Amino acid sequence: MSYGMVETDVYRRAAAYRHKILQGAMPGDLPIEQSRKFELVINMKTAKVLDLALSPTILARADELIE
């Protein structure tokens, strides 16, 4: 299982920061932002090898199931 930030959201935020800096903003004056989008990815093949029983609730919440 992996729970983490959505990479495209991170890149989009980096581009927005870059734009603000190129427009003259001081990097030290820019606020620190946390990612707003996270995703849960479950590798089903590995879960089966490890003999893990995953609840239907966890499987329903997963953004991606890797077979």
mmCIF file of the N, C-alpha and C atoms, coordinates in Angstrom:
data_MODEL
# 
_entry.id   MODEL 
# 
loop_
_atom_site.group_PDB 
_atom_site.id 
_atom_site.type_symbol 
_atom_site.label_atom_id 
_atom_site.label_alt_id 
_atom_site.label_comp_id 
_atom_site.label_asym_id 
_atom_site.label_entity_id 
_atom_site.label_seq_id 
_atom_site.pdbx_PDB_ins_code 
_atom_site.Cartn_x 
_atom_site.Cartn_y 
_atom_site.Cartn_z 
_atom_site.occupancy 
_atom_site.B_iso_or_equiv 
_atom_site.pdbx_formal_charge 
_atom_site.auth_seq_id 
_atom_site.auth_comp_id 
_atom_site.auth_asym_id 
_atom_site.auth_atom_id 
_atom_site.pdbx_PDB_model_num 
ATOM 1   N N  . MET A 1 1  ? 0.833   -1.171  0.000   1.00 0.00 ? 1  MET A N  1 
ATOM 2   C CA . MET A 1 1  ? 0.000   0.000   0.000   1.00 0.00 ? 1  MET A CA 1 
ATOM 3   C C  . MET A 1 1  ? 0.880   1.237   0.000   1.00 0.00 ? 1  MET A C  1 
ATOM 4   N N  . SER A 1 2  ? 0.368   2.248   -0.627  1.00 0.00 ? 2  SER A N  1 
ATOM 5   C CA . SER A 1 2  ? 1.056   3.528   -0.649  1.00 0.00 ? 2  SER A CA 1 
ATOM 6   C C  . SER A 1 2  ? 0.012   4.623   -0.505  1.00 0.00 ? 2  SER A C  1 
ATOM 7   N N  . TYR A 1 3  ? 0.252   5.538   0.415   1.00 0.00 ? 3  TYR A N  1 
ATOM 8   C CA . TYR A 1 3  ? -0.626  6.679   0.600   1.00 0.00 ? 3  TYR A CA 1 
ATOM 9   C C  . TYR A 1 3  ? 0.246   7.916   0.511   1.00 0.00 ? 3  TYR A C  1 
ATOM 10  N N  . GLY A 1 4  ? 0.012   8.738   -0.499  1.00 0.00 ? 4  GLY A N  1 
ATOM 11  C CA . GLY A 1 4  ? 0.866   9.902   -0.672  1.00 0.00 ? 4  GLY A CA 1 
ATOM 12  C C  . GLY A 1 4  ? 0.237   10.955  -1.558  1.00 0.00 ? 4  GLY A C  1 
ATOM 13  N N  . MET A 1 5  ? 1.014   11.985  -1.792  1.00 0.00 ? 5  MET A N  1 
ATOM 14  C CA . MET A 1 5  ? 0.554   13.113  -2.587  1.00 0.00 ? 5  MET A CA 1 
ATOM 15  C C  . MET A 1 5  ? 0.415   12.722  -4.055  1.00 0.00 ? 5  MET A C  1 
ATOM 16  N N  . VAL A 1 6  ? -0.514  13.365  -4.729  1.00 0.00 ? 6  VAL A N  1 
ATOM 17  C CA . VAL A 1 6  ? -0.681  13.179  -6.161  1.00 0.00 ? 6  VAL A CA 1 
ATOM 18  C C  . VAL A 1 6  ? 0.410   14.001  -6.841  1.00 0.00 ? 6  VAL A C  1 
ATOM 19  N N  . GLU A 1 7  ? 1.261   13.343  -7.632  1.00 0.00 ? 7  GLU A N  1 
ATOM 20  C CA . GLU A 1 7  ? 2.422   14.016  -8.217  1.00 0.00 ? 7  GLU A CA 1 
ATOM 21  C C  . GLU A 1 7  ? 2.040   15.197  -9.110  1.00 0.00 ? 7  GLU A C  1 
ATOM 22  N N  . THR A 1 8  ? 0.990   15.064  -9.885  1.00 0.00 ? 8  THR A N  1 
ATOM 23  C CA . THR A 1 8  ? 0.615   16.168  -10.775 1.00 0.00 ? 8  THR A CA 1 
ATOM 24  C C  . THR A 1 8  ? 0.236   17.411  -9.979  1.00 0.00 ? 8  THR A C  1 
ATOM 25  N N  . ASP A 1 9  ? -0.355  17.221  -8.802  1.00 0.00 ? 9  ASP A N  1 
ATOM 26  C CA . ASP A 1 9  ? -0.702  18.358  -7.953  1.00 0.00 ? 9  ASP A CA 1 
ATOM 27  C C  . ASP A 1 9  ? 0.560   19.046  -7.444  1.00 0.00 ? 9  ASP A C  1 
ATOM 28  N N  . VAL A 1 10 ? 1.582   18.264  -7.096  1.00 0.00 ? 10 VAL A N  1 
ATOM 29  C CA . VAL A 1 10 ? 2.850   18.821  -6.622  1.00 0.00 ? 10 VAL A CA 1 
ATOM 30  C C  . VAL A 1 10 ? 3.503   19.656  -7.724  1.00 0.00 ? 10 VAL A C  1 
ATOM 31  N N  . TYR A 1 11 ? 3.514   19.127  -8.947  1.00 0.00 ? 11 TYR A N  1 
ATOM 32  C CA . TYR A 1 11 ? 4.116   19.856  -10.070 1.00 0.00 ? 11 TYR A CA 1 
ATOM 33  C C  . TYR A 1 11 ? 3.346   21.141  -10.374 1.00 0.00 ? 11 TYR A C  1 
ATOM 34  N N  . ARG A 1 12 ? 2.037   21.080  -10.269 1.00 0.00 ? 12 ARG A N  1 
ATOM 35  C CA . ARG A 1 12 ? 1.212   22.266  -10.527 1.00 0.00 ? 12 ARG A CA 1 
ATOM 36  C C  . ARG A 1 12 ? 1.520   23.348  -9.499  1.00 0.00 ? 12 ARG A C  1 
ATOM 37  N N  . ARG A 1 13 ? 1.671   22.955  -8.243  1.00 0.00 ? 13 ARG A N  1 
ATOM 38  C CA . ARG A 1 13 ? 1.990   23.932  -7.196  1.00 0.00 ? 13 ARG A CA 1 
ATOM 39  C C  . ARG A 1 13 ? 3.387   24.518  -7.390  1.00 0.00 ? 13 ARG A C  1 
ATOM 40  N N  . ALA A 1 14 ? 4.335   23.687  -7.822  1.00 0.00 ? 14 ALA A N  1 
ATOM 41  C CA . ALA A 1 14 ? 5.694   24.171  -8.076  1.00 0.00 ? 14 ALA A CA 1 
ATOM 42  C C  . ALA A 1 14 ? 5.682   25.196  -9.198  1.00 0.00 ? 14 ALA A C  1 
ATOM 43  N N  . ALA A 1 15 ? 4.871   24.958  -10.222 1.00 0.00 ? 15 ALA A N  1 
ATOM 44  C CA . ALA A 1 15 ? 4.765   25.913  -11.326 1.00 0.00 ? 15 ALA A CA 1 
ATOM 45  C C  . ALA A 1 15 ? 4.178   27.235  -10.842 1.00 0.00 ? 15 ALA A C  1 
ATOM 46  N N  . ALA A 1 16 ? 3.199   27.176  -9.967  1.00 0.00 ? 16 ALA A N  1 
ATOM 47  C CA . ALA A 1 16 ? 2.595   28.408  -9.433  1.00 0.00 ? 16 ALA A CA 1 
ATOM 48  C C  . ALA A 1 16 ? 3.622   29.192  -8.611  1.00 0.00 ? 16 ALA A C  1 
ATOM 49  N N  . TYR A 1 17 ? 4.433   28.496  -7.803  1.00 0.00 ? 17 TYR A N  1 
ATOM 50  C CA . TYR A 1 17 ? 5.492   29.157  -7.034  1.00 0.00 ? 17 TYR A CA 1 
ATOM 51  C C  . TYR A 1 17 ? 6.500   29.806  -7.974  1.00 0.00 ? 17 TYR A C  1 
ATOM 52  N N  . ARG A 1 18 ? 6.897   29.070  -9.001  1.00 0.00 ? 18 ARG A N  1 
ATOM 53  C CA . ARG A 1 18 ? 7.862   29.599  -9.969  1.00 0.00 ? 18 ARG A CA 1 
ATOM 54  C C  . ARG A 1 18 ? 7.315   30.868  -10.627 1.00 0.00 ? 18 ARG A C  1 
ATOM 55  N N  . HIS A 1 19 ? 6.051   30.840  -10.968 1.00 0.00 ? 19 HIS A N  1 
ATOM 56  C CA . HIS A 1 19 ? 5.434   32.006  -11.599 1.00 0.00 ? 19 HIS A CA 1 
ATOM 57  C C  . HIS A 1 19 ? 5.472   33.220  -10.663 1.00 0.00 ? 19 HIS A C  1 
ATOM 58  N N  . LYS A 1 20 ? 5.143   33.007  -9.388  1.00 0.00 ? 20 LYS A N  1 
ATOM 59  C CA . LYS A 1 20 ? 5.160   34.109  -8.420  1.00 0.00 ? 20 LYS A CA 1 
ATOM 60  C C  . LYS A 1 20 ? 6.564   34.684  -8.265  1.00 0.00 ? 20 LYS A C  1 
ATOM 61  N N  . ILE A 1 21 ? 7.574   33.816  -8.245  1.00 0.00 ? 21 ILE A N  1 
ATOM 62  C CA . ILE A 1 21 ? 8.959   34.273  -8.095  1.00 0.00 ? 21 ILE A CA 1 
ATOM 63  C C  . ILE A 1 21 ? 9.395   35.058  -9.323  1.00 0.00 ? 21 ILE A C  1 
ATOM 64  N N  . LEU A 1 22 ? 9.016   34.572  -10.503 1.00 0.00 ? 22 LEU A N  1 
ATOM 65  C CA . LEU A 1 22 ? 9.368   35.288  -11.731 1.00 0.00 ? 22 LEU A CA 1 
ATOM 66  C C  . LEU A 1 22 ? 8.648   36.629  -11.849 1.00 0.00 ? 22 LEU A C  1 
ATOM 67  N N  . GLN A 1 23 ? 7.523   36.762  -11.164 1.00 0.00 ? 23 GLN A N  1 
ATOM 68  C CA . GLN A 1 23 ? 6.794   38.027  -11.158 1.00 0.00 ? 23 GLN A CA 1 
ATOM 69  C C  . GLN A 1 23 ? 7.344   39.002  -10.120 1.00 0.00 ? 23 GLN A C  1 
ATOM 70  N N  . GLY A 1 24 ? 8.372   38.569  -9.350  1.00 0.00 ? 24 GLY A N  1 
ATOM 71  C CA . GLY A 1 24 ? 9.025   39.478  -8.416  1.00 0.00 ? 24 GLY A CA 1 
ATOM 72  C C  . GLY A 1 24 ? 8.819   39.172  -6.946  1.00 0.00 ? 24 GLY A C  1 
ATOM 73  N N  . ALA A 1 25 ? 8.066   38.147  -6.618  1.00 0.00 ? 25 ALA A N  1 
ATOM 74  C CA . ALA A 1 25 ? 7.857   37.819  -5.205  1.00 0.00 ? 25 ALA A CA 1 
ATOM 75  C C  . ALA A 1 25 ? 9.144   37.258  -4.611  1.00 0.00 ? 25 ALA A C  1 
ATOM 76  N N  . MET A 1 26 ? 9.383   37.580  -3.365  1.00 0.00 ? 26 MET A N  1 
ATOM 77  C CA . MET A 1 26 ? 10.555  37.060  -2.661  1.00 0.00 ? 26 MET A CA 1 
ATOM 78  C C  . MET A 1 26 ? 10.231  35.637  -2.189  1.00 0.00 ? 26 MET A C  1 
ATOM 79  N N  . PRO A 1 27 ? 11.081  34.649  -2.494  1.00 0.00 ? 27 PRO A N  1 
ATOM 80  C CA . PRO A 1 27 ? 10.808  33.260  -2.087  1.00 0.00 ? 27 PRO A CA 1 
ATOM 81  C C  . PRO A 1 27 ? 10.568  33.101  -0.583  1.00 0.00 ? 27 PRO A C  1 
ATOM 82  N N  . GLY A 1 28 ? 11.262  33.868  0.224   1.00 0.00 ? 28 GLY A N  1 
ATOM 83  C CA . GLY A 1 28 ? 11.085  33.778  1.669   1.00 0.00 ? 28 GLY A CA 1 
ATOM 84  C C  . GLY A 1 28 ? 9.747   34.300  2.147   1.00 0.00 ? 28 GLY A C  1 
ATOM 85  N N  . ASP A 1 29 ? 9.081   35.116  1.315   1.00 0.00 ? 29 ASP A N  1 
ATOM 86  C CA . ASP A 1 29 ? 7.784   35.667  1.693   1.00 0.00 ? 29 ASP A CA 1 
ATOM 87  C C  . ASP A 1 29 ? 6.617   34.765  1.291   1.00 0.00 ? 29 ASP A C  1 
ATOM 88  N N  . LEU A 1 30 ? 6.884   33.764  0.473   1.00 0.00 ? 30 LEU A N  1 
ATOM 89  C CA . LEU A 1 30 ? 5.810   32.877  0.010   1.00 0.00 ? 30 LEU A CA 1 
ATOM 90  C C  . LEU A 1 30 ? 5.461   31.873  1.114   1.00 0.00 ? 30 LEU A C  1 
ATOM 91  N N  . PRO A 1 31 ? 4.171   31.602  1.287   1.00 0.00 ? 31 PRO A N  1 
ATOM 92  C CA . PRO A 1 31 ? 3.772   30.655  2.340   1.00 0.00 ? 31 PRO A CA 1 
ATOM 93  C C  . PRO A 1 31 ? 4.111   29.211  1.953   1.00 0.00 ? 31 PRO A C  1 
ATOM 94  N N  . ILE A 1 32 ? 4.298   28.399  2.957   1.00 0.00 ? 32 ILE A N  1 
ATOM 95  C CA . ILE A 1 32 ? 4.500   26.969  2.734   1.00 0.00 ? 32 ILE A CA 1 
ATOM 96  C C  . ILE A 1 32 ? 3.125   26.340  2.623   1.00 0.00 ? 32 ILE A C  1 
ATOM 97  N N  . GLU A 1 33 ? 2.916   25.575  1.567   1.00 0.00 ? 33 GLU A N  1 
ATOM 98  C CA . GLU A 1 33 ? 1.613   24.948  1.354   1.00 0.00 ? 33 GLU A CA 1 
ATOM 99  C C  . GLU A 1 33 ? 1.736   23.438  1.419   1.00 0.00 ? 33 GLU A C  1 
ATOM 100 N N  . GLN A 1 34 ? 0.704   22.806  1.924   1.00 0.00 ? 34 GLN A N  1 
ATOM 101 C CA . GLN A 1 34 ? 0.641   21.355  1.941   1.00 0.00 ? 34 GLN A CA 1 
ATOM 102 C C  . GLN A 1 34 ? -0.181  20.892  0.748   1.00 0.00 ? 34 GLN A C  1 
ATOM 103 N N  . SER A 1 35 ? 0.096   19.696  0.314   1.00 0.00 ? 35 SER A N  1 
ATOM 104 C CA . SER A 1 35 ? -0.680  19.139  -0.785  1.00 0.00 ? 35 SER A CA 1 
ATOM 105 C C  . SER A 1 35 ? -2.122  18.942  -0.342  1.00 0.00 ? 35 SER A C  1 
ATOM 106 N N  . ARG A 1 36 ? -3.030  19.132  -1.258  1.00 0.00 ? 36 ARG A N  1 
ATOM 107 C CA . ARG A 1 36 ? -4.451  18.971  -0.956  1.00 0.00 ? 36 ARG A CA 1 
ATOM 108 C C  . ARG A 1 36 ? -4.998  17.643  -1.450  1.00 0.00 ? 36 ARG A C  1 
ATOM 109 N N  . LYS A 1 37 ? -4.272  17.017  -2.350  1.00 0.00 ? 37 LYS A N  1 
ATOM 110 C CA . LYS A 1 37 ? -4.752  15.772  -2.938  1.00 0.00 ? 37 LYS A CA 1 
ATOM 111 C C  . LYS A 1 37 ? -3.816  14.621  -2.566  1.00 0.00 ? 37 LYS A C  1 
ATOM 112 N N  . PHE A 1 38 ? -4.397  13.559  -2.066  1.00 0.00 ? 38 PHE A N  1 
ATOM 113 C CA . PHE A 1 38 ? -3.651  12.359  -1.715  1.00 0.00 ? 38 PHE A CA 1 
ATOM 114 C C  . PHE A 1 38 ? -4.319  11.170  -2.391  1.00 0.00 ? 38 PHE A C  1 
ATOM 115 N N  . GLU A 1 39 ? -3.535  10.108  -2.601  1.00 0.00 ? 39 GLU A N  1 
ATOM 116 C CA . GLU A 1 39 ? -4.106  8.917   -3.209  1.00 0.00 ? 39 GLU A CA 1 
ATOM 117 C C  . GLU A 1 39 ? -3.630  7.665   -2.477  1.00 0.00 ? 39 GLU A C  1 
ATOM 118 N N  . LEU A 1 40 ? -4.497  6.666   -2.470  1.00 0.00 ? 40 LEU A N  1 
ATOM 119 C CA . LEU A 1 40 ? -4.193  5.375   -1.866  1.00 0.00 ? 40 LEU A CA 1 
ATOM 120 C C  . LEU A 1 40 ? -4.095  4.352   -2.990  1.00 0.00 ? 40 LEU A C  1 
ATOM 121 N N  . VAL A 1 41 ? -2.941  3.692   -3.082  1.00 0.00 ? 41 VAL A N  1 
ATOM 122 C CA . VAL A 1 41 ? -2.704  2.677   -4.106  1.00 0.00 ? 41 VAL A CA 1 
ATOM 123 C C  . VAL A 1 41 ? -2.396  1.367   -3.391  1.00 0.00 ? 41 VAL A C  1 
ATOM 124 N N  . ILE A 1 42 ? -3.061  0.300   -3.814  1.00 0.00 ? 42 ILE A N  1 
ATOM 125 C CA . ILE A 1 42 ? -2.867  -1.012  -3.197  1.00 0.00 ? 42 ILE A CA 1 
ATOM 126 C C  . ILE A 1 42 ? -2.403  -1.998  -4.262  1.00 0.00 ? 42 ILE A C  1 
ATOM 127 N N  . ASN A 1 43 ? -1.312  -2.702  -3.961  1.00 0.00 ? 43 ASN A N  1 
ATOM 128 C CA . ASN A 1 43 ? -0.806  -3.732  -4.846  1.00 0.00 ? 43 ASN A CA 1 
ATOM 129 C C  . ASN A 1 43 ? -1.432  -5.057  -4.405  1.00 0.00 ? 43 ASN A C  1 
ATOM 130 N N  . MET A 1 44 ? -2.419  -5.526  -5.153  1.00 0.00 ? 44 MET A N  1 
ATOM 131 C CA . MET A 1 44 ? -3.176  -6.721  -4.789  1.00 0.00 ? 44 MET A CA 1 
ATOM 132 C C  . MET A 1 44 ? -2.333  -7.988  -4.891  1.00 0.00 ? 44 MET A C  1 
ATOM 133 N N  . LYS A 1 45 ? -1.427  -8.048  -5.857  1.00 0.00 ? 45 LYS A N  1 
ATOM 134 C CA . LYS A 1 45 ? -0.584  -9.231  -6.019  1.00 0.00 ? 45 LYS A CA 1 
ATOM 135 C C  . LYS A 1 45 ? 0.287   -9.430  -4.782  1.00 0.00 ? 45 LYS A C  1 
ATOM 136 N N  . THR A 1 46 ? 0.896   -8.365  -4.297  1.00 0.00 ? 46 THR A N  1 
ATOM 137 C CA . THR A 1 46 ? 1.728   -8.443  -3.098  1.00 0.00 ? 46 THR A CA 1 
ATOM 138 C C  . THR A 1 46 ? 0.885   -8.773  -1.870  1.00 0.00 ? 46 THR A C  1 
ATOM 139 N N  . ALA A 1 47 ? -0.303  -8.205  -1.785  1.00 0.00 ? 47 ALA A N  1 
ATOM 140 C CA . ALA A 1 47 ? -1.184  -8.499  -0.650  1.00 0.00 ? 47 ALA A CA 1 
ATOM 141 C C  . ALA A 1 47 ? -1.535  -9.986  -0.622  1.00 0.00 ? 47 ALA A C  1 
ATOM 142 N N  . LYS A 1 48 ? -1.769  -10.575 -1.780  1.00 0.00 ? 48 LYS A N  1 
ATOM 143 C CA . LYS A 1 48 ? -2.081  -12.009 -1.838  1.00 0.00 ? 48 LYS A CA 1 
ATOM 144 C C  . LYS A 1 48 ? -0.875  -12.852 -1.445  1.00 0.00 ? 48 LYS A C  1 
ATOM 145 N N  . VAL A 1 49 ? 0.325   -12.468 -1.904  1.00 0.00 ? 49 VAL A N  1 
ATOM 146 C CA . VAL A 1 49 ? 1.545   -13.205 -1.551  1.00 0.00 ? 49 VAL A CA 1 
ATOM 147 C C  . VAL A 1 49 ? 1.774   -13.152 -0.039  1.00 0.00 ? 49 VAL A C  1 
ATOM 148 N N  . LEU A 1 50 ? 1.507   -12.010 0.572   1.00 0.00 ? 50 LEU A N  1 
ATOM 149 C CA . LEU A 1 50 ? 1.681   -11.852 2.013   1.00 0.00 ? 50 LEU A CA 1 
ATOM 150 C C  . LEU A 1 50 ? 0.492   -12.380 2.811   1.00 0.00 ? 50 LEU A C  1 
ATOM 151 N N  . ASP A 1 51 ? -0.513  -12.865 2.100   1.00 0.00 ? 51 ASP A N  1 
ATOM 152 C CA . ASP A 1 51 ? -1.725  -13.419 2.704   1.00 0.00 ? 51 ASP A CA 1 
ATOM 153 C C  . ASP A 1 51 ? -2.428  -12.390 3.598   1.00 0.00 ? 51 ASP A C  1 
ATOM 154 N N  . LEU A 1 52 ? -2.547  -11.178 3.086   1.00 0.00 ? 52 LEU A N  1 
ATOM 155 C CA . LEU A 1 52 ? -3.239  -10.113 3.812   1.00 0.00 ? 52 LEU A CA 1 
ATOM 156 C C  . LEU A 1 52 ? -4.711  -10.100 3.419   1.00 0.00 ? 52 LEU A C  1 
ATOM 157 N N  . ALA A 1 53 ? -5.562  -9.998  4.393   1.00 0.00 ? 53 ALA A N  1 
ATOM 158 C CA . ALA A 1 53 ? -6.996  -9.879  4.142   1.00 0.00 ? 53 ALA A CA 1 
ATOM 159 C C  . ALA A 1 53 ? -7.353  -8.399  4.239   1.00 0.00 ? 53 ALA A C  1 
ATOM 160 N N  . LEU A 1 54 ? -7.705  -7.813  3.121   1.00 0.00 ? 54 LEU A N  1 
ATOM 161 C CA . LEU A 1 54 ? -8.057  -6.391  3.091   1.00 0.00 ? 54 LEU A CA 1 
ATOM 162 C C  . LEU A 1 54 ? -9.568  -6.255  3.125   1.00 0.00 ? 54 LEU A C  1 
ATOM 163 N N  . SER A 1 55 ? -10.042 -5.381  3.971   1.00 0.00 ? 55 SER A N  1 
ATOM 164 C CA . SER A 1 55 ? -11.488 -5.197  4.110   1.00 0.00 ? 55 SER A CA 1 
ATOM 165 C C  . SER A 1 55 ? -12.064 -4.524  2.867   1.00 0.00 ? 55 SER A C  1 
ATOM 166 N N  . PRO A 1 56 ? -13.325 -4.786  2.588   1.00 0.00 ? 56 PRO A N  1 
ATOM 167 C CA . PRO A 1 56 ? -13.981 -4.139  1.447   1.00 0.00 ? 56 PRO A CA 1 
ATOM 168 C C  . PRO A 1 56 ? -13.976 -2.608  1.561   1.00 0.00 ? 56 PRO A C  1 
ATOM 169 N N  . THR A 1 57 ? -13.985 -2.108  2.778   1.00 0.00 ? 57 THR A N  1 
ATOM 170 C CA . THR A 1 57 ? -13.957 -0.654  2.982   1.00 0.00 ? 57 THR A CA 1 
ATOM 171 C C  . THR A 1 57 ? -12.645 -0.064  2.481   1.00 0.00 ? 57 THR A C  1 
ATOM 172 N N  . ILE A 1 58 ? -11.523 -0.708  2.803   1.00 0.00 ? 58 ILE A N  1 
ATOM 173 C CA . ILE A 1 58 ? -10.219 -0.235  2.347   1.00 0.00 ? 58 ILE A CA 1 
ATOM 174 C C  . ILE A 1 58 ? -10.146 -0.320  0.825   1.00 0.00 ? 58 ILE A C  1 
ATOM 175 N N  . LEU A 1 59 ? -10.617 -1.423  0.270   1.00 0.00 ? 59 LEU A N  1 
ATOM 176 C CA . LEU A 1 59 ? -10.577 -1.587  -1.190  1.00 0.00 ? 59 LEU A CA 1 
ATOM 177 C C  . LEU A 1 59 ? -11.455 -0.546  -1.878  1.00 0.00 ? 59 LEU A C  1 
ATOM 178 N N  . ALA A 1 60 ? -12.566 -0.190  -1.273  1.00 0.00 ? 60 ALA A N  1 
ATOM 179 C CA . ALA A 1 60 ? -13.451 0.817   -1.862  1.00 0.00 ? 60 ALA A CA 1 
ATOM 180 C C  . ALA A 1 60 ? -12.833 2.213   -1.807  1.00 0.00 ? 60 ALA A C  1 
ATOM 181 N N  . ARG A 1 61 ? -12.032 2.474   -0.795  1.00 0.00 ? 61 ARG A N  1 
ATOM 182 C CA . ARG A 1 61 ? -11.393 3.790   -0.657  1.00 0.00 ? 61 ARG A CA 1 
ATOM 183 C C  . ARG A 1 61 ? -10.167 3.963   -1.532  1.00 0.00 ? 61 ARG A C  1 
ATOM 184 N N  . ALA A 1 62 ? -9.620  2.868   -2.007  1.00 0.00 ? 62 ALA A N  1 
ATOM 185 C CA . ALA A 1 62 ? -8.392  2.940   -2.815  1.00 0.00 ? 62 ALA A CA 1 
ATOM 186 C C  . ALA A 1 62 ? -8.655  3.673   -4.132  1.00 0.00 ? 62 ALA A C  1 
ATOM 187 N N  . ASP A 1 63 ? -7.711  4.527   -4.491  1.00 0.00 ? 63 ASP A N  1 
ATOM 188 C CA . ASP A 1 63 ? -7.791  5.245   -5.765  1.00 0.00 ? 63 ASP A CA 1 
ATOM 189 C C  . ASP A 1 63 ? -7.352  4.355   -6.918  1.00 0.00 ? 63 ASP A C  1 
ATOM 190 N N  . GLU A 1 64 ? -6.450  3.415   -6.613  1.00 0.00 ? 64 GLU A N  1 
ATOM 191 C CA . GLU A 1 64 ? -5.943  2.513   -7.652  1.00 0.00 ? 64 GLU A CA 1 
ATOM 192 C C  . GLU A 1 64 ? -5.625  1.153   -7.036  1.00 0.00 ? 64 GLU A C  1 
ATOM 193 N N  . LEU A 1 65 ? -6.032  0.108   -7.742  1.00 0.00 ? 65 LEU A N  1 
ATOM 194 C CA . LEU A 1 65 ? -5.709  -1.258  -7.332  1.00 0.00 ? 65 LEU A CA 1 
ATOM 195 C C  . LEU A 1 65 ? -4.815  -1.837  -8.417  1.00 0.00 ? 65 LEU A C  1 
ATOM 196 N N  . ILE A 1 66 ? -3.605  -2.223  -8.026  1.00 0.00 ? 66 ILE A N  1 
ATOM 197 C CA . ILE A 1 66 ? -2.666  -2.809  -8.976  1.00 0.00 ? 66 ILE A CA 1 
ATOM 198 C C  . ILE A 1 66 ? -2.818  -4.321  -8.891  1.00 0.00 ? 66 ILE A C  1 
ATOM 199 N N  . GLU A 1 67 ? -3.119  -4.929  -10.024 1.00 0.00 ? 67 GLU A N  1 
ATOM 200 C CA . GLU A 1 67 ? -3.292  -6.384  -10.049 1.00 0.00 ? 67 GLU A CA 1 
ATOM 201 C C  . GLU A 1 67 ? -1.961  -6.973  -10.293 1.00 0.00 ? 67 GLU A C  1 
# 
